[in-house]
Amino acid sequence: MVNLVNKIGIVSRCDHVDALEMVKTILKKFGSKVDIALSPMTAKALGVEGDIVVPVNKMRENGVKFIISVGGDGTVLRNISKMYDPLPILAINMGTLGFLVDVDPEDAIETIENVLAGFKYGERLRLAVSLNGEVLPSATNEVVIITAKPAKILTYKISVDECELEELRADGVVFATPTGSTAYAMSAGGPIIDPRVDAALIVPLAPFKLSSRPWVVPANGSIKVELTNPEKEAVIVIDGQHNYTISEHDVITLTKAEHPARFVRTTISGFYKKVQSKLA
């Protein structure tokens, strides 16, 4: 429970007129009540300069208690990925479906007023990602490894805690958190996983063998993936935000991240009701 809120951060989708207008409304309503930090991209889109501009990865050390994200799921994921130890996110939905954005625009001001009086937040596990030992941004939703060239099938060797799970021939594979189980992984035929479950999901994309099925594995284990096709390239995509090219014998390692993603709780309806309403 966070009781004293004396500073908040704001990030926004910068190519969306309504999102920027919402940020202006928040600034006008709450600028005299609480200190506010704007992300550099949001400030630039609004033509704002000065001490109010704070990089997202510096907001915690600048005293920000939570971040208001104005946009869709992509805005949320992009800004969480910038933080090693993520601040709680209050997400205002200016997108479409959105599983990570809870607050409708018409409810935004009232919700922010309530949260400023004190709030609780839920934690969602993230996947730490490394490529040949180099640390990449952690994933809140998923890590996707997919062929770099359309219609070119690839072969992946996948192991969990040094035990080979499968040598998979497929267009690609999704490694999802429970949060990401309702995103790309669900579209590819994977199960929906309650965010309280400490697990990771492995979902093949268009596998060559019908026997290649989704796996749910412990999140606190170590997943290793190696591309075994000679002279073929693949792309690793983290939360739809970060892309890296990989080739034969490159090794991707996925483990449970030290710090989870955090989301401000605004309702008591729970995960199952959210899934029912979003997928109705």
C-alpha positions in Angstrom: 0.0 0.0 0.0 1.4 3.4 -1.0 -0.2 6.1 1.2 1.7 9.3 0.5 1.7 10.4 -3.2 3.7 13.6 -3.6 5.0 13.1 -7.1 3.7 11.3 -10.2 5.1 10.7 -13.7 3.2 10.9 -17.0 4.1 9.1 -20.3 1.9 9.3 -23.4 1.4 8.1 -26.9 2.8 11.1 -28.7 1.2 10.6 -32.1 -2.4 10.6 -30.7 -4.1 13.9 -30.4 -6.7 12.7 -27.8 -3.9 11.2 -25.7 -2.0 14.5 -25.6 -5.2 16.4 -24.8 -5.7 14.0 -21.8 -2.2 14.8 -20.6 -3.0 18.5 -20.8 -6.1 17.9 -18.8 -4.2 16.0 -16.1 -1.6 18.7 -15.9 -4.2 21.4 -15.5 -6.2 19.5 -12.9 -3.4 18.1 -10.7 -0.4 20.4 -11.4 -1.1 22.5 -8.3 -1.8 19.5 -6.1 1.2 17.2 -6.8 4.6 17.4 -8.4 4.6 16.0 -12.0 7.3 14.6 -14.1 6.9 14.2 -17.9 8.8 11.8 -20.0 11.0 13.5 -22.6 9.0 12.3 -25.6 5.7 13.5 -24.0 7.2 16.8 -23.0 8.5 17.3 -26.5 5.1 16.6 -28.1 3.6 19.2 -25.7 6.4 21.7 -26.2 7.3 21.6 -22.5 10.8 22.1 -21.2 12.6 22.5 -17.8 12.8 20.4 -14.6 9.5 18.8 -15.2 11.2 16.7 -17.9 12.5 13.4 -16.4 13.6 10.3 -18.3 11.4 7.3 -17.4 14.4 5.3 -16.0 15.2 8.2 -13.7 11.7 8.8 -12.3 12.0 6.5 -9.3 15.1 8.3 -8.0 13.4 11.6 -8.6 10.6 10.6 -6.1 7.9 9.6 -8.5 5.4 7.2 -6.8 3.6 5.9 -9.9 3.4 6.6 -13.6 0.2 7.5 -15.5 0.4 5.9 -19.0 -1.9 7.5 -21.5 -2.3 5.3 -24.6 -2.6 1.6 -25.3 -0.7 -1.5 -24.3 2.3 -0.5 -26.4 2.8 2.7 -24.5 2.7 0.7 -21.2 5.1 -2.0 -22.4 7.5 0.5 -24.0 7.9 2.5 -20.8 8.1 -0.5 -18.4 11.0 -1.8 -20.5 12.9 1.4 -19.8 12.9 0.6 -16.0 15.1 -2.0 -14.3 12.8 -1.8 -11.2 9.5 -0.7 -12.6 7.3 1.9 -10.9 3.5 1.1 -10.6 1.6 2.0 -13.8 -1.8 3.5 -13.9 -2.9 3.0 -17.5 -5.5 5.2 -19.3 -6.9 3.5 -22.4 -6.6 5.6 -25.5 -6.1 2.5 -27.7 -8.4 -0.3 -28.7 -8.7 -3.6 -26.9 -5.9 -3.3 -24.3 -5.4 -5.9 -21.6 -3.0 -3.7 -19.6 -5.0 -0.5 -19.7 -7.8 -0.5 -17.1 -9.1 3.1 -17.0 -11.5 4.6 -19.6 -10.9 8.2 -20.5 -14.1 9.4 -19.0 -13.1 7.9 -15.6 -9.5 9.1 -15.7 -9.7 12.2 -13.5 -11.8 10.6 -10.8 -9.5 7.5 -10.8 -6.4 9.7 -10.4 -8.0 11.6 -7.5 -8.7 8.3 -5.8 -5.2 6.9 -6.4 -3.5 10.1 -5.1 -5.2 9.4 -1.8 -3.4 6.1 -1.6 -3.2 2.9 -3.7 -2.4 -0.7 -3.9 -0.6 -2.4 -6.8 -0.3 -5.9 -8.2 2.9 -7.4 -9.4 3.4 -9.3 -12.7 6.5 -11.4 -13.4 8.8 -10.4 -16.2 11.3 -12.5 -18.2 14.9 -11.5 -18.1 16.5 -11.9 -21.6 20.1 -12.4 -22.6 21.6 -13.0 -26.1 25.0 -14.8 -25.9 25.4 -13.4 -22.4 24.5 -9.8 -23.3 21.6 -8.5 -21.3 18.6 -7.3 -23.3 15.4 -5.5 -22.0 13.2 -7.7 -19.9 9.8 -8.8 -21.3 6.5 -8.1 -19.6 4.4 -9.8 -22.3 6.5 -12.0 -24.4 9.7 -12.8 -26.3 9.1 -13.9 -29.9 11.7 -15.6 -32.0 10.6 -15.7 -35.7 12.0 -16.2 -39.1 13.6 -13.1 -40.6 12.4 -14.2 -44.1 8.8 -15.1 -44.8 8.0 -18.7 -45.7 11.4 -19.9 -44.3 11.0 -22.5 -41.6 13.6 -22.6 -38.8 14.8 -25.2 -36.3 15.1 -24.3 -32.7 16.7 -26.3 -29.9 14.8 -25.5 -26.6 15.9 -26.6 -23.2 14.6 -26.0 -19.7 17.1 -26.2 -16.8 19.6 -27.9 -19.2 17.0 -30.6 -20.1 16.1 -30.6 -23.8 12.4 -29.9 -24.2 12.2 -30.1 -28.0 14.0 -29.5 -31.2 11.3 -27.5 -32.9 10.8 -26.9 -36.6 8.5 -23.9 -37.0 8.1 -20.4 -38.3 8.8 -19.2 -34.8 8.1 -19.6 -31.1 6.6 -17.4 -28.4 7.9 -17.3 -24.8 5.2 -15.6 -22.8 4.6 -14.5 -19.2 1.1 -15.1 -17.7 0.5 -11.4 -18.5 1.4 -12.1 -22.1 -0.7 -15.3 -22.3 -3.6 -13.1 -23.5 -1.6 -11.5 -26.3 0.4 -13.1 -29.2 0.6 -16.5 -27.4 -3.2 -16.7 -27.1 -3.6 -15.9 -30.9 -1.1 -18.7 -31.6 -3.2 -21.3 -29.7 -1.7 -21.0 -26.2 -3.7 -21.2 -22.9 -4.7 -18.2 -20.8 -2.7 -18.2 -17.6 -3.8 -16.4 -14.4 -1.2 -13.8 -13.6 -0.8 -15.2 -10.1 0.7 -18.4 -11.5 4.5 -18.4 -11.4 5.0 -19.9 -14.9 6.3 -19.2 -18.4 4.5 -20.3 -21.6 6.2 -21.7 -24.7 4.0 -21.6 -27.9 5.3 -22.8 -31.3 4.2 -20.7 -34.3 3.0 -22.8 -37.3 5.1 -25.9 -36.2 6.0 -28.5 -38.8 4.9 -31.4 -36.6 1.3 -31.5 -35.3 2.7 -33.1 -32.1 4.5 -29.8 -31.2 2.2 -28.3 -28.6 2.4 -25.4 -26.1 4.2 -25.9 -22.8 3.8 -24.3 -19.4 7.1 -24.4 -17.5 8.3 -23.0 -14.2 9.2 -19.3 -14.4 12.0 -19.7 -11.9 13.9 -22.1 -14.2 16.2 -21.3 -17.1 15.0 -21.5 -20.7 17.6 -21.7 -23.4 17.0 -21.4 -27.1 19.5 -22.0 -29.9 18.9 -21.5 -33.6 20.3 -24.6 -35.4 19.6 -23.9 -39.0 22.9 -23.2 -40.9 22.9 -19.9 -42.9 19.5 -18.8 -41.8 18.6 -15.8 -39.7 15.8 -15.1 -37.2 14.6 -12.1 -35.3 14.0 -11.9 -31.6 11.3 -9.4 -30.6 10.7 -8.3 -27.0 7.2 -7.0 -26.2 6.9 -5.8 -29.8 9.3 -3.0 -28.9 12.9 -4.2 -29.3 14.3 -6.2 -32.3 17.5 -8.2 -32.6 18.8 -10.4 -35.4 20.1 -13.8 -34.5 21.8 -16.6 -36.5 23.0 -20.2 -36.2 24.4 -21.1 -32.7 23.3 -17.8 -31.1 21.9 -18.7 -27.6 19.0 -16.9 -26.0 18.5 -17.4 -22.3 15.3 -16.6 -20.5 14.9 -16.4 -16.7 12.6 -14.8 -14.2 13.5 -11.1 -13.9 14.6 -9.8 -10.5 12.0 -7.0 -10.5 8.3 -7.5 -11.7 6.1 -5.1 -13.6 3.7 -3.3 -11.3 0.1 -2.1 -12.0 -2.0 0.2 -9.9 -5.2 -1.5 -8.7 -8.2 0.4 -9.7 -11.0 -2.2 -9.6 -11.9 -5.3 -7.6 -13.4 -7.2 -10.5 -10.3 -9.3 -11.1 -8.5 -11.0 -13.9 -11.3 -13.4 -15.0 -13.9 -10.7 -15.4 -11.4 -8.6 -17.4 -10.8 -11.5 -19.8 -14.5 -12.1 -20.2 -15.2 -8.5 -21.0 -12.2 -8.0 -23.3 -12.9 -11.2 -25.3 -16.7 -11.0 -25.4 
